[in-house]
Amino acid sequence: MPEVIHLTTEAFHKVSSHENPVLIDFWAPWCGPCRMQGPILDDVAKAAGDKAIIAKVNVDEEPLLAGQFGVQSIPTLLVLKDGRIQSRMVGVQPAHTLLAALQQAGA
């Protein structure tokens, strides 16, 4: 069953250029809206199956990665395809919006 993976800076490079779209949620444990987004990401991972990678980056643990993408508020969600940003969303997003962004990116 597809799951949400937790990315570190080291692991990021392995998934960022993956052939499937990658949805990344930049979050922090102390962020209320981020905690609301978590279960939605679980649903998106199940719905997307093996057509996309769903990942989370803890901005407290990976500040350089968050800075690399200009994350200024959380949650920020990015859809990457071939290492390029296809979509950027800020704030809690419903599953259908995230799935639509992944589909647009080729999932």
Helices and strands as residue ranges (DSSP letters): E 5-6, H 9-16, E 22-27, H 32-48, G 49-51, E 53-58, H 63-68, E 76-81, E 84-90, H 95-104
